[in-house]
Protein backbone atom coordinates (compact mmCIF):
# COMPACT_ATOMS: atom_id res chain seq x y z
CA UNK A 1 0.00 0.00 0.00
CA UNK A 2 1.25 3.50 -0.87
CA UNK A 3 1.97 5.63 2.17
CA UNK A 4 1.21 9.32 2.44
CA UNK A 5 4.29 11.37 3.28
CA UNK A 6 4.12 14.48 5.45
CA UNK A 7 7.14 16.79 5.56
CA UNK A 8 7.40 18.66 8.86
CA UNK A 9 10.15 21.14 8.00
CA UNK A 10 13.27 22.21 9.91
CA UNK A 11 15.10 18.95 9.26
CA UNK A 12 12.46 16.85 11.05
CA UNK A 13 11.96 13.26 10.01
CA UNK A 14 8.99 13.05 7.60
CA UNK A 15 5.85 11.47 8.96
CA UNK A 16 4.58 8.42 7.11
CA UNK A 17 0.87 7.67 7.29
CA UNK A 18 -0.72 4.43 6.19
CA UNK A 19 -4.49 4.56 6.39
CA UNK A 20 -6.13 1.23 7.29
CA UNK A 21 -4.95 -2.10 5.85
CA UNK A 22 -1.89 -4.07 6.88
CA UNK A 23 0.69 -2.26 9.01
CA UNK A 24 -1.59 0.78 9.25
CA UNK A 25 -0.39 3.77 11.28
CA UNK A 26 -3.88 5.26 11.44
CA UNK A 27 -7.29 3.62 11.34
CA UNK A 28 -10.59 5.06 10.28
CA UNK A 29 -13.41 2.58 10.68
CA UNK A 30 -17.12 2.39 11.40
CA UNK A 31 -19.32 -0.16 13.07
CA UNK A 32 -21.50 -2.21 10.75
CA UNK A 33 -24.33 -0.06 9.40
CA UNK A 34 -27.74 -1.70 9.48
CA UNK A 35 -28.92 -0.14 6.23
CA UNK A 36 -28.36 -0.46 2.52
CA UNK A 37 -26.79 2.28 0.41
CA UNK A 38 -29.01 4.64 -1.51
CA UNK A 39 -26.12 5.33 -3.91
CA UNK A 40 -22.47 4.15 -4.04
CA UNK A 41 -19.54 6.20 -2.80
CA UNK A 42 -17.99 8.19 -5.63
CA UNK A 43 -14.19 7.98 -6.05
CA UNK A 44 -13.77 11.72 -5.51
CA UNK A 45 -15.63 11.49 -2.21
CA UNK A 46 -13.41 8.59 -1.19
CA UNK A 47 -10.44 10.85 -1.92
CA UNK A 48 -11.97 13.61 0.20
CA UNK A 49 -12.31 11.29 3.15
CA UNK A 50 -8.77 9.91 2.70
CA UNK A 51 -7.33 13.43 2.61
CA UNK A 52 -9.26 14.48 5.72
CA UNK A 53 -8.14 11.34 7.54
CA UNK A 54 -4.49 12.00 6.66
CA UNK A 55 -4.76 15.59 7.89
CA UNK A 56 -6.34 14.41 11.14
CA UNK A 57 -3.67 11.73 11.54
CA UNK A 58 -0.86 14.27 11.19
CA UNK A 59 -2.64 16.76 13.44
CA UNK A 60 -2.99 14.21 16.24
CA UNK A 61 0.57 12.90 15.84
CA UNK A 62 2.62 16.11 16.08
CA UNK A 63 2.39 18.11 19.35
CA UNK A 64 2.24 21.89 19.24
CA UNK A 65 3.05 24.60 21.81
CA UNK A 66 1.85 24.70 25.42
CA UNK A 67 -1.59 25.53 26.77
CA UNK A 68 -0.78 29.19 27.42
CA UNK A 69 -0.21 31.92 24.87
CA UNK A 70 3.09 32.97 26.39
CA UNK A 71 4.45 29.44 25.95
CA UNK A 72 3.31 28.72 22.45
CA UNK A 73 5.58 31.03 20.41
CA UNK A 74 6.44 29.72 17.00
CA UNK A 75 5.96 26.14 18.17
CA UNK A 76 2.19 26.60 18.17
CA UNK A 77 2.20 26.90 14.37
CA UNK A 78 3.35 23.62 12.89
CA UNK A 79 4.36 22.98 9.28
CA UNK A 80 2.80 20.17 7.26
CA UNK A 81 3.48 19.48 3.58
CA UNK A 82 1.23 16.58 2.58
CA UNK A 83 1.97 14.29 -0.34
CA UNK A 84 -1.08 12.03 -0.64
CA UNK A 85 -1.95 9.29 -3.16
CA UNK A 86 -5.48 9.81 -4.53
CA UNK A 87 -7.77 8.36 -7.21
CA UNK A 88 -8.19 11.65 -9.08
CA UNK A 89 -4.93 13.65 -8.77
CA UNK A 90 -5.87 15.95 -11.67
CA UNK A 91 -8.94 17.20 -9.80
CA UNK A 92 -7.15 17.72 -6.47
CA UNK A 93 -4.28 19.52 -8.19
CA UNK A 94 -6.59 22.07 -9.79
CA UNK A 95 -5.57 25.51 -8.43
CA UNK A 96 -9.02 26.44 -7.12
CA UNK A 97 -9.44 23.06 -5.39
CA UNK A 98 -5.96 23.05 -3.84
CA UNK A 99 -6.49 26.64 -2.69
CA UNK A 100 -9.85 25.85 -1.07
CA UNK A 101 -8.40 22.78 0.66
CA UNK A 102 -5.35 24.67 1.93
CA UNK A 103 -7.47 27.61 3.04
CA UNK A 104 -9.89 25.46 5.04
CA UNK A 105 -7.20 23.39 6.77
CA UNK A 106 -5.02 26.42 7.50
CA UNK A 107 -7.91 28.28 9.12
CA UNK A 108 -9.01 25.29 11.20
CA UNK A 109 -5.58 24.28 12.45
CA UNK A 110 -3.69 27.60 12.45
CA UNK A 111 -0.81 25.66 10.89
CA UNK A 112 1.26 26.19 7.74
CA UNK A 113 0.09 23.55 5.28
CA UNK A 114 0.65 22.57 1.68
CA UNK A 115 -0.65 19.74 -0.48
CA UNK A 116 0.56 17.75 -3.47
CA UNK A 117 -1.01 14.63 -4.92
CA UNK A 118 0.03 11.57 -6.85
CA UNK A 119 -1.95 8.79 -8.49
CA UNK A 120 -2.98 5.96 -6.24
CA UNK A 121 -1.74 2.61 -7.53
CA UNK A 122 -4.40 1.10 -9.83
CA UNK A 123 -4.02 -2.36 -8.31
CA UNK A 124 -4.10 -1.11 -4.73
CA UNK A 125 -6.98 -2.77 -2.88
CA UNK A 126 -9.69 -0.53 -1.46
CA UNK A 127 -9.95 -0.39 2.31
CA UNK A 128 -13.60 0.52 2.87
CA UNK A 129 -14.28 1.88 6.33
CA UNK A 130 -18.07 1.91 6.00
CA UNK A 131 -19.54 -1.56 6.31
CA UNK A 132 -23.12 -1.67 5.03
CA UNK A 133 -25.66 -4.41 5.50
CA UNK A 134 -26.85 -4.87 1.94
CA UNK A 135 -29.78 -6.92 3.24
CA UNK A 136 -30.93 -4.03 5.40
CA UNK A 137 -33.69 -1.66 4.42
CA UNK A 138 -32.77 1.48 2.52
CA UNK A 139 -32.64 4.59 4.71
CA UNK A 140 -33.44 7.78 2.79
CA UNK A 141 -32.15 10.57 5.02
CA UNK A 142 -33.24 14.19 4.98
CA UNK A 143 -30.33 15.50 7.01
CA UNK A 144 -27.04 14.38 8.54
CA UNK A 145 -26.15 15.50 12.04
CA UNK A 146 -22.65 15.39 13.56
CA UNK A 147 -23.47 13.80 16.90
CA UNK A 148 -20.83 14.05 19.64
CA UNK A 149 -23.11 12.96 22.46
CA UNK A 150 -22.75 16.37 24.10
CA UNK A 151 -25.59 18.64 25.08
CA UNK A 152 -25.66 20.75 21.90
CA UNK A 153 -25.74 17.91 19.39
CA UNK A 154 -28.26 15.97 21.50
CA UNK A 155 -30.50 19.04 21.78
CA UNK A 156 -30.26 19.62 18.04
CA UNK A 157 -31.16 16.05 17.15
CA UNK A 158 -33.98 16.03 19.68
CA UNK A 159 -35.45 19.30 18.45
CA UNK A 160 -35.17 18.35 14.79
CA UNK A 161 -36.91 15.01 15.34
CA UNK A 162 -39.57 16.38 17.69
CA UNK A 163 -40.57 19.32 15.49
CA UNK A 164 -40.56 17.63 12.06
CA UNK A 165 -41.01 14.29 10.35
CA UNK A 166 -37.44 14.25 9.00
CA UNK A 167 -35.23 11.16 8.85
CA UNK A 168 -31.82 11.83 10.35
CA UNK A 169 -28.41 10.15 10.23
CA UNK A 170 -26.32 10.69 13.37
CA UNK A 171 -22.59 10.50 12.63
CA UNK A 172 -20.69 9.89 15.86
CA UNK A 173 -16.97 10.07 16.55
CA UNK A 174 -16.09 7.28 18.96
CA UNK A 175 -13.09 8.89 20.64
CA UNK A 176 -12.99 6.38 23.51
CA UNK A 177 -14.98 3.49 24.94
CA UNK A 178 -16.13 5.76 27.78
CA UNK A 179 -17.57 8.25 25.31
CA UNK A 180 -18.99 5.53 23.04
CA UNK A 181 -21.15 4.07 25.80
CA UNK A 182 -22.84 7.38 26.47
CA UNK A 183 -23.14 8.22 22.77
CA UNK A 184 -24.93 4.91 22.20
CA UNK A 185 -27.22 5.51 25.15
CA UNK A 186 -28.38 8.85 23.77
CA UNK A 187 -28.65 7.43 20.25
CA UNK A 188 -30.75 4.54 21.55
CA UNK A 189 -33.02 7.00 23.34
CA UNK A 190 -33.63 8.93 20.10
CA UNK A 191 -34.17 5.75 18.06
CA UNK A 192 -36.69 4.41 20.57
CA UNK A 193 -38.53 7.72 20.88
CA UNK A 194 -38.60 8.32 17.11
CA UNK A 195 -38.76 4.80 15.60
CA UNK A 196 -37.70 4.37 12.01
CA UNK A 197 -36.37 7.91 11.68
CA UNK A 198 -32.87 7.67 13.19
CA UNK A 199 -29.77 5.89 11.87
CA UNK A 200 -26.58 6.20 13.93
CA UNK A 201 -23.15 5.60 12.44
CA UNK A 202 -20.26 5.19 14.89
CA UNK A 203 -16.84 6.04 13.50
CA UNK A 204 -13.48 5.53 15.21
CA UNK A 205 -10.44 7.53 14.08
CA UNK A 206 -7.23 6.88 15.97
CA UNK A 207 -3.49 6.40 15.76
CA UNK A 208 -2.26 2.83 15.83
CA UNK A 209 0.01 1.93 18.73
CA UNK A 210 -0.65 4.85 21.04
CA UNK A 211 -2.86 7.73 22.04
CA UNK A 212 -2.90 11.03 20.20
CA UNK A 213 0.13 13.18 20.97
CA UNK A 214 -1.75 16.43 20.33
CA UNK A 215 -4.91 17.02 22.34
CA UNK A 216 -6.38 20.04 20.52
CA UNK A 217 -7.05 18.10 17.28
CA UNK A 218 -8.40 21.17 15.56
CA UNK A 219 -8.72 19.35 12.21
CA UNK A 220 -11.37 17.00 13.59
CA UNK A 221 -14.20 19.08 12.13
CA UNK A 222 -12.65 18.70 8.65
CA UNK A 223 -12.65 14.93 9.03
CA UNK A 224 -16.24 14.85 10.21
CA UNK A 225 -17.45 17.41 7.70
CA UNK A 226 -15.94 15.14 5.03
CA UNK A 227 -17.53 12.11 6.64
CA UNK A 228 -20.86 13.94 6.88
CA UNK A 229 -20.64 14.89 3.23
CA UNK A 230 -19.93 11.30 2.19
CA UNK A 231 -22.80 9.97 4.31
CA UNK A 232 -25.15 12.69 3.05
CA UNK A 233 -24.41 11.83 -0.58
CA UNK A 234 -24.81 8.10 0.05
CA UNK A 235 -28.15 8.50 1.81
CA UNK A 236 -29.57 11.35 -0.26
CA UNK A 237 -29.53 14.01 2.50
CA UNK A 238 -29.46 17.67 1.46
CA UNK A 239 -27.86 19.16 4.59
CA UNK A 240 -25.39 18.33 7.34
CA UNK A 241 -25.58 20.05 10.69
CA UNK A 242 -23.05 21.02 13.34
CA UNK A 243 -25.20 21.94 16.35
CA UNK A 244 -23.10 24.19 18.59
CA UNK A 245 -24.01 27.27 20.61
CA UNK A 246 -22.71 30.58 19.31
CA UNK A 247 -20.48 31.32 22.29
CA UNK A 248 -18.40 28.22 21.54
CA UNK A 249 -18.67 28.79 17.79
CA UNK A 250 -17.29 32.33 18.01
CA UNK A 251 -14.79 31.38 20.71
CA UNK A 252 -13.63 34.87 21.57
CA UNK A 253 -10.27 34.77 23.31
CA UNK A 254 -10.55 34.59 27.10
CA UNK A 255 -7.16 36.14 27.81
CA UNK A 256 -3.50 35.91 26.79
CA UNK A 257 -3.08 33.29 29.54
CA UNK A 258 -5.56 30.74 28.18
CA UNK A 259 -5.44 28.98 24.83
CA UNK A 260 -5.49 25.17 24.83
CA UNK A 261 -8.74 23.70 23.58
CA UNK A 262 -10.30 27.17 23.80
CA UNK A 263 -8.50 27.94 20.54
CA UNK A 264 -10.70 25.54 18.56
CA UNK A 265 -12.51 26.71 15.43
CA UNK A 266 -14.63 23.59 15.02
CA UNK A 267 -17.90 25.43 14.37
CA UNK A 268 -16.56 28.90 13.69
CA UNK A 269 -18.83 30.57 11.08
CA UNK A 270 -15.92 31.20 8.72
CA UNK A 271 -14.64 27.63 9.13
CA UNK A 272 -18.04 26.20 8.18
CA UNK A 273 -18.20 28.49 5.16
CA UNK A 274 -14.74 27.45 4.00
CA UNK A 275 -15.58 23.76 4.48
CA UNK A 276 -18.83 24.13 2.58
CA UNK A 277 -17.02 25.85 -0.29
CA UNK A 278 -14.59 22.94 -0.51
CA UNK A 279 -17.40 20.36 -0.39
CA UNK A 280 -19.27 22.11 -3.19
CA UNK A 281 -16.14 22.03 -5.36
CA UNK A 282 -15.82 18.31 -4.71
CA UNK A 283 -19.45 17.83 -5.72
CA UNK A 284 -19.15 20.04 -8.84
CA UNK A 285 -21.53 22.55 -7.36
CA UNK A 286 -23.85 20.13 -5.60
CA UNK A 287 -23.68 18.57 -2.20
CA UNK A 288 -25.01 18.83 1.31
CA UNK A 289 -24.98 22.36 2.72
CA UNK A 290 -23.24 22.82 6.09
CA UNK A 291 -25.24 24.62 8.76
CA UNK A 292 -25.16 25.41 12.48
CA UNK A 293 -28.79 26.00 13.52
CA UNK A 294 -27.72 26.94 17.07
CA UNK A 295 -25.31 29.66 16.02
CA UNK A 296 -27.26 32.42 17.83
CA UNK A 297 -28.00 30.51 21.04
CA UNK A 298 -26.17 30.47 24.35
CA UNK A 299 -25.51 27.21 26.19
CA UNK A 300 -28.35 28.11 28.54
CA UNK A 301 -30.72 28.41 25.56
CA UNK A 302 -29.61 24.97 24.39
CA UNK A 303 -30.25 23.13 27.65
CA UNK A 304 -33.62 24.84 28.03
CA UNK A 305 -34.62 23.36 24.68
CA UNK A 306 -33.83 19.87 25.94
CA UNK A 307 -36.23 20.45 28.82
CA UNK A 308 -38.84 22.00 26.51
CA UNK A 309 -38.79 18.84 24.39
CA UNK A 310 -39.33 16.61 27.45
CA UNK A 311 -35.87 15.09 27.70
CA UNK A 312 -34.40 16.78 30.78
CA UNK A 313 -33.82 13.35 32.33
CA UNK A 314 -31.32 12.59 29.54
CA UNK A 315 -29.09 15.55 30.35
CA UNK A 316 -26.95 13.56 32.78
CA UNK A 317 -26.09 11.09 30.00
CA UNK A 318 -24.73 13.83 27.71
CA UNK A 319 -21.04 14.51 28.30
CA UNK A 320 -19.47 17.90 27.64
CA UNK A 321 -16.05 17.33 29.25
CA UNK A 322 -12.99 16.80 27.05
CA UNK A 323 -10.81 15.32 29.80
CA UNK A 324 -11.60 11.70 28.96
CA UNK A 325 -8.82 10.30 31.15
CA UNK A 326 -10.25 11.89 34.30
CA UNK A 327 -13.77 10.55 33.76
CA UNK A 328 -15.16 7.60 35.69
CA UNK A 329 -18.54 6.13 36.52
CA UNK A 330 -19.15 8.57 39.36
CA UNK A 331 -17.44 11.67 37.96
CA UNK A 332 -18.33 11.99 34.28
CA UNK A 333 -16.96 15.56 34.16
CA UNK A 334 -13.68 16.98 35.46
CA UNK A 335 -15.13 20.34 36.53
CA UNK A 336 -11.87 22.08 35.56
CA UNK A 337 -12.04 22.57 31.78
CA UNK A 338 -13.85 25.34 29.95
CA UNK A 339 -16.48 22.91 28.66
CA UNK A 340 -17.39 21.93 32.22
CA UNK A 341 -17.67 25.60 33.16
CA UNK A 342 -19.92 26.24 30.16
CA UNK A 343 -22.13 23.32 31.06
CA UNK A 344 -22.47 23.90 34.80
CA UNK A 345 -23.23 27.61 34.53
CA UNK A 346 -25.79 26.90 31.80
CA UNK A 347 -27.52 24.31 33.95
CA UNK A 348 -27.69 26.64 36.91
CA UNK A 349 -28.88 29.56 34.76
CA UNK A 350 -31.61 27.37 33.23
CA UNK A 351 -32.80 26.10 36.60
CA UNK A 352 -31.85 22.50 35.74
CA UNK A 353 -29.35 21.81 38.52
CA UNK A 354 -31.36 18.77 39.61
CA UNK A 355 -30.59 17.12 36.26
CA UNK A 356 -26.87 17.92 36.59
CA UNK A 357 -25.88 17.07 40.18
CA UNK A 358 -22.63 18.54 41.43
CA UNK A 359 -21.47 15.01 42.32
CA UNK A 360 -21.00 14.38 38.59
CA UNK A 361 -17.99 16.69 38.62
CA UNK A 362 -14.55 15.69 39.85
CA UNK A 363 -14.21 19.28 41.05
CA UNK A 364 -17.38 21.03 42.17
CA UNK A 365 -17.45 23.87 39.65
CA UNK A 366 -18.43 26.65 42.04
CA UNK A 367 -17.40 25.46 45.48
CA UNK A 368 -14.74 22.78 45.10
CA UNK A 369 -10.98 23.25 45.67
CA UNK A 370 -8.87 23.70 42.53
CA UNK A 371 -5.47 22.22 43.27
CA UNK A 372 -3.86 22.76 39.87
CA UNK A 373 -2.73 26.16 38.62
CA UNK A 374 -4.28 25.53 35.23
CA UNK A 375 -7.67 24.79 36.79
CA UNK A 376 -7.57 27.98 38.86
CA UNK A 377 -6.47 30.06 35.88
CA UNK A 378 -9.19 28.65 33.65
CA UNK A 379 -11.93 29.19 36.25
CA UNK A 380 -10.90 32.75 36.99
CA UNK A 381 -10.30 33.82 33.39
CA UNK A 382 -13.53 32.18 32.16
CA UNK A 383 -15.69 33.94 34.75
CA UNK A 384 -13.80 37.23 34.45
CA UNK A 385 -14.31 37.18 30.69
CA UNK A 386 -18.04 36.48 30.97
CA UNK A 387 -18.65 39.08 33.69
CA UNK A 388 -16.97 41.81 31.68
CA UNK A 389 -18.85 40.88 28.53
CA UNK A 390 -22.08 41.41 30.45
CA UNK A 391 -21.35 45.15 30.69
CA UNK A 392 -18.89 45.83 27.89
CA UNK A 393 -19.62 48.91 25.79
CA UNK A 394 -19.76 48.82 21.99
CA UNK A 395 -16.45 50.49 21.30
CA UNK A 396 -14.49 48.40 23.80
CA UNK A 397 -16.02 45.26 22.31
CA UNK A 398 -14.91 46.24 18.82
CA UNK A 399 -11.42 47.37 19.81
CA UNK A 400 -10.79 44.29 21.94
CA UNK A 401 -12.11 41.65 19.56
CA UNK A 402 -11.88 43.45 16.21
CA UNK A 403 -9.74 40.85 14.47
CA UNK A 404 -11.85 37.97 15.74
CA UNK A 405 -15.07 39.77 14.81
CA UNK A 406 -13.71 40.29 11.32
CA UNK A 407 -13.23 36.54 10.99
CA UNK A 408 -16.74 35.86 12.28
CA UNK A 409 -18.16 38.34 9.78
CA UNK A 410 -16.40 36.42 7.02
CA UNK A 411 -18.84 33.60 7.69
CA UNK A 412 -21.79 35.87 6.89
CA UNK A 413 -20.89 37.65 3.63
CA UNK A 414 -24.50 38.51 2.79
CA UNK A 415 -25.42 40.18 6.09
CA UNK A 416 -25.23 43.89 6.74
CA UNK A 417 -22.19 44.44 8.91
CA UNK A 418 -23.79 46.76 11.46
CA UNK A 419 -26.70 44.37 12.01
CA UNK A 420 -24.29 41.45 12.32
CA UNK A 421 -22.06 43.22 14.85
CA UNK A 422 -25.09 44.15 16.92
CA UNK A 423 -26.29 40.54 16.91
CA UNK A 424 -22.88 39.21 17.95
CA UNK A 425 -22.56 41.74 20.76
CA UNK A 426 -26.08 41.02 22.02
CA UNK A 427 -25.34 37.28 22.10
CA UNK A 428 -22.19 37.71 24.18
CA UNK A 429 -23.74 40.27 26.50
CA UNK A 430 -26.62 37.88 27.10
CA UNK A 431 -24.21 35.05 27.88
CA UNK A 432 -22.31 37.31 30.27
CA UNK A 433 -25.53 38.35 31.97
CA UNK A 434 -26.49 34.73 32.60
CA UNK A 435 -23.09 34.02 34.16
CA UNK A 436 -23.37 37.10 36.37
CA UNK A 437 -26.81 35.97 37.56
CA UNK A 438 -25.44 32.55 38.55
CA UNK A 439 -22.50 34.09 40.42
CA UNK A 440 -24.69 36.58 42.24
CA UNK A 441 -27.04 33.84 43.37
CA UNK A 442 -24.15 31.63 44.50
CA UNK A 443 -22.61 34.49 46.50
CA UNK A 444 -25.94 35.46 48.03
CA UNK A 445 -26.85 31.89 48.99
CA UNK A 446 -23.41 31.25 50.49
CA UNK A 447 -22.75 34.61 52.11
CA UNK A 448 -22.41 33.05 55.58
CA UNK A 449 -19.88 30.46 54.36
CA UNK A 450 -17.91 33.17 52.56
CA UNK A 451 -17.92 35.40 55.63
CA UNK A 452 -16.62 32.57 57.83
CA UNK A 453 -14.06 31.45 55.21
CA UNK A 454 -15.61 27.98 55.13
CA UNK A 455 -15.15 27.64 51.36
CA UNK A 456 -11.76 26.50 50.00
CA UNK A 457 -9.45 29.37 49.08
CA UNK A 458 -9.17 27.99 45.53
CA UNK A 459 -12.92 27.54 44.98
CA UNK A 460 -14.22 29.48 41.97
CA UNK A 461 -16.58 31.61 44.09
CA UNK A 462 -13.76 32.57 46.48
CA UNK A 463 -11.43 33.33 43.56
CA UNK A 464 -14.07 35.47 41.90
CA UNK A 465 -14.90 37.47 45.03
CA UNK A 466 -11.20 38.04 45.73
CA UNK A 467 -10.50 39.17 42.19
CA UNK A 468 -11.10 42.91 42.38
CA UNK A 469 -10.49 43.36 38.67
CA UNK A 470 -13.29 40.96 37.80
CA UNK A 471 -15.99 43.49 38.66
CA UNK A 472 -14.86 45.92 35.96
CA UNK A 473 -16.90 45.70 32.75
CA UNK A 474 -13.89 46.78 30.66
CA UNK A 475 -11.79 43.88 29.42
CA UNK A 476 -8.18 44.19 30.66
CA UNK A 477 -6.82 41.11 28.91
CA UNK A 478 -5.66 43.39 26.11
CA UNK A 479 -4.13 46.42 27.87
CA UNK A 480 -3.53 48.12 24.54
CA UNK A 481 -7.11 47.88 23.40
CA UNK A 482 -9.07 50.16 25.74
CA UNK A 483 -8.72 53.83 26.73
CA UNK A 484 -7.93 54.96 30.23
CA UNK A 485 -11.51 56.12 30.77
CA UNK A 486 -14.52 53.96 30.09
CA UNK A 487 -16.79 55.13 27.27
CA UNK A 488 -20.54 55.03 27.90
CA UNK A 489 -22.48 52.38 25.97
CA UNK A 490 -23.63 53.57 22.57
CA UNK A 491 -27.28 54.43 22.24
CA UNK A 492 -29.04 51.98 19.96
CA UNK A 493 -32.25 51.92 18.02
CA UNK A 494 -34.29 49.41 16.15
CA UNK A 495 -32.29 50.24 13.03
CA UNK A 496 -29.16 48.69 14.60
CA UNK A 497 -26.72 51.57 13.90
CA UNK A 498 -23.01 51.05 13.48
CA UNK A 499 -21.19 50.30 16.73
CA UNK A 500 -18.83 53.22 16.07
CA UNK A 501 -21.17 55.89 14.66
CA UNK A 502 -18.68 58.65 13.77
CA UNK A 503 -16.17 57.47 11.19
CA UNK A 504 -14.81 60.99 10.61
CA UNK A 505 -13.41 61.53 14.10
CA UNK A 506 -9.61 61.28 14.54
CA UNK A 507 -8.26 57.82 15.29
CA UNK A 508 -7.66 57.08 18.97
CA UNK A 509 -4.61 54.83 19.21
CA UNK A 510 -2.82 52.90 21.94
CA UNK A 511 0.78 51.70 21.50
CA UNK A 512 2.13 48.82 23.55
CA UNK A 513 4.29 45.70 23.79
CA UNK A 514 2.78 42.31 24.63
CA UNK A 515 4.93 39.23 25.11
CA UNK A 516 7.72 40.88 23.11
CA UNK A 517 5.43 41.80 20.19
CA UNK A 518 4.63 45.34 19.12
CA UNK A 519 0.91 46.12 19.25
CA UNK A 520 -1.22 49.07 18.17
CA UNK A 521 -4.91 49.24 18.99
CA UNK A 522 -7.30 51.67 17.30
CA UNK A 523 -10.31 52.31 19.48
CA UNK A 524 -13.51 51.12 17.83
CA UNK A 525 -11.66 49.31 15.02
CA UNK A 526 -9.13 46.70 16.14
CA UNK A 527 -5.54 45.64 16.71
CA UNK A 528 -2.44 45.25 14.56
CA UNK A 529 0.42 43.15 15.88
CA UNK A 530 3.99 42.21 14.97
CA UNK A 531 6.10 43.77 12.21
CA UNK A 532 3.31 45.99 10.76
CA UNK A 533 2.75 47.46 14.23
CA UNK A 534 6.47 47.87 14.85
CA UNK A 535 6.76 50.22 11.87
CA UNK A 536 4.08 52.47 13.36
CA UNK A 537 5.90 52.35 16.70
CA UNK A 538 9.11 53.51 15.00
CA UNK A 539 7.35 56.60 13.60
CA UNK A 540 6.14 57.54 17.06
CA UNK A 541 9.23 59.54 18.13
CA UNK A 542 8.91 62.13 15.33
CA UNK A 543 5.17 62.32 15.93
CA UNK A 544 5.61 62.96 19.67
CA UNK A 545 8.27 65.61 19.13
CA UNK A 546 6.19 67.45 16.50
CA UNK A 547 3.05 67.22 18.63
CA UNK A 548 4.97 68.49 21.68
CA UNK A 549 6.29 71.41 19.63
CA UNK A 550 2.76 72.34 18.63
CA UNK A 551 3.47 72.04 14.91
CA UNK A 552 0.52 72.25 12.53
CA UNK A 553 -0.40 69.23 10.40
CA UNK A 554 1.46 70.52 7.32
CA UNK A 555 4.75 70.74 9.25
CA UNK A 556 4.73 67.25 10.80
CA UNK A 557 7.81 65.45 9.52
CA UNK A 558 8.07 62.38 7.30
CA UNK A 559 10.77 59.74 7.79
CA UNK A 560 12.59 58.63 4.67
CA UNK A 561 12.07 54.96 3.79
CA UNK A 562 15.81 54.29 3.87
CA UNK A 563 16.23 55.85 7.30
CA UNK A 564 13.24 53.90 8.59
CA UNK A 565 14.68 50.67 7.17
CA UNK A 566 18.01 51.35 8.91
CA UNK A 567 16.32 51.96 12.25
CA UNK A 568 14.26 48.80 11.88
CA UNK A 569 17.27 46.81 10.63
CA UNK A 570 15.40 45.66 7.55
CA UNK A 571 15.06 46.50 3.85
CA UNK A 572 13.11 49.28 2.12
CA UNK A 573 10.88 46.66 0.50
CA UNK A 574 10.12 45.13 3.90
CA UNK A 575 9.17 48.58 5.27
CA UNK A 576 6.75 49.09 2.38
CA UNK A 577 5.27 45.62 2.89
CA UNK A 578 4.78 46.18 6.63
CA UNK A 579 3.14 49.57 6.07
CA UNK A 580 0.89 47.97 3.46
CA UNK A 581 -0.12 45.20 5.86
CA UNK A 582 -0.87 47.69 8.63
CA UNK A 583 -3.05 49.74 6.31
CA UNK A 584 -4.77 46.67 4.95
CA UNK A 585 -5.70 45.32 8.37
CA UNK A 586 -7.07 48.68 9.50
CA UNK A 587 -8.99 49.03 6.24
CA UNK A 588 -10.55 45.60 6.80
CA UNK A 589 -11.61 46.64 10.30
CA UNK A 590 -13.10 49.84 8.89
CA UNK A 591 -15.08 47.93 6.30
CA UNK A 592 -16.24 45.49 8.97
CA UNK A 593 -17.59 48.32 11.12
CA UNK A 594 -18.85 50.79 8.53
CA UNK A 595 -19.58 48.54 5.57
CA UNK A 596 -17.22 50.39 3.22
CA UNK A 597 -13.45 50.89 2.78
CA UNK A 598 -11.89 53.97 4.41
CA UNK A 599 -11.63 57.06 2.17
CA UNK A 600 -7.87 57.26 2.78
CA UNK A 601 -5.02 55.29 4.33
CA UNK A 602 -5.45 54.98 8.09
CA UNK A 603 -2.78 55.77 10.71
CA UNK A 604 0.31 55.87 8.43
CA UNK A 605 0.59 58.55 5.73
CA UNK A 606 3.20 58.82 3.01
CA UNK A 607 4.34 61.28 0.37
CA UNK A 608 6.51 60.24 -2.64
CA UNK A 609 10.13 61.16 -2.06
CA UNK A 610 9.57 62.12 1.58
CA UNK A 611 8.70 58.82 3.27
CA UNK A 612 6.20 57.93 6.00
CA UNK A 613 4.66 59.56 9.07
CA UNK A 614 1.85 58.93 11.54
CA UNK A 615 -1.38 60.77 10.83
CA UNK A 616 -0.86 64.10 12.68
CA UNK A 617 -4.52 64.16 13.79
CA UNK A 618 -4.53 60.91 15.80
CA UNK A 619 -5.03 60.90 19.56
CA UNK A 620 -2.63 58.78 21.63
CA UNK A 621 -4.36 56.99 24.51
CA UNK A 622 -2.71 55.79 27.69
CA UNK A 623 -2.63 52.15 28.65
CA UNK A 624 -5.45 50.75 30.72
CA UNK A 625 -3.94 49.64 34.07
CA UNK A 626 -4.31 45.91 34.71
Protein Blocks (a to p, Z undefined) as FASTA:
>chain_A
ZZddddebjoiacddddeehehiabdcddddddbddfbdcdfklmmmmmmmmmmmmmmmm
mccddfbfklnmmmlpccdddddddfblmlmmpmklmmmmmmmmmmmnopacdddddddd
fklccddfbdcdfkbccdddfbdcddehpaklmmmmmmmmmmccbdcddddddfbfklmm
mmmmmmmmmmmmmghiaccdddddddehiacfbfnlmmlmmmmmmmmmmmmmmnopabdc
ddddfklmnopafblkbgcjmlpcklgmklmmmmmmmmmmmnnopacddddfklmccfkl
mmmmmmmnopmmmmmmpcfbfblmlpcfklmcgolamklmmmmmmmmmnopmmmmcfklp
mbafklmccfbfklmmmmmmmmmmmmmmmmpcfklmmmmmmmmmmmmmmmmmmbcfklmm
mmmmmmmmmmmmmmmmmmmmmmmmmmmmmmnopacfklmklmmmmmmmlmpcbdfklmml
pcfbdcddddddfkopafblblmbccddddddeehiacdddehiaccehjllmmmmmmmm
mmmmmmmnopafklpccddfklmmmmnopafklmmmmmmmmmmmmmmmmmmmnopacfbd
ehiacdehiapaddfkbccdddddZZ
